Amino acid sequence: MMVNTASARVPLVVDLDGTLHAEDLSWLLFVHAARHNPFIVLQALFTWLLRGKAAMKDLCGKKCRLSLDRLCWHGDVLTFIRQAKAEGVPLVLATGTPQHWAEACNRYLGAPFDRVLGSDLQTNLIGKAKAQALVSAYGVQGFDYIGNSGQDLHVWPCCRNILIANAPARVEEKARAIDRPVTKVFAGTVCKQTTPFTNVGSGDVDR
């Protein structure tokens, strides 16, 4: 296990979409909401134009009922998190997914995360916004971070250790060029309907 060699109290922050599971949950919420109510497409578009992407995500999240069993969870990342939890490492889920859906994912997995940070009506918690939130909470180099996308290139320079999960080659190359240690690269094992933690709650969210 190579999460925190210097201090067991440095939090491990984990991205959700593309990192912990294979899909873009916000997009899935939009698609499922649109299938049940096609009018949501226009409503979402106007919300995006008038109030921003964060408000649009919140709208789609509240209009959708989706079983989290349908998500393709990355088994290697889940196993790593389970090991970190057992070692007493503080775990933080930080995602651009709407807050209530991020919390639902945490409950579905058995609440391994000590803190959940998601998007709200004002903030789309990705990229620079996520980096600012994490630095505000934990300080520069005050956390380790698992991510996978170009948006995470804004976060990795602020963390202590870089962990890369299922990233495109160009993103991994850029991450390795950052002046931070790359301590783990995940191969991208996908495990559907996995329940790696105890006390798993309902896989459905009705908002």
Secondary structure, DSSP 4 states (H G I P E B T S, - for coil): --S-SS-TTS-EEE--BTTTBSS-HHHHHHHHHHHH-THHHHHHHHHHHHH-HHHHHHHHHHH-EEEGGGSEEEHHHHHHHHHHHHTT--EEEEEEEEHHHHHHHHHHTTS--SEEEEE-SS---SHHHHHHHHHHHH-TTSSEEEE-SGGGGGTGGGSSSEEEES--HHHHHHHHTSSS-EEEEE---EEET---SSS---SEEE-
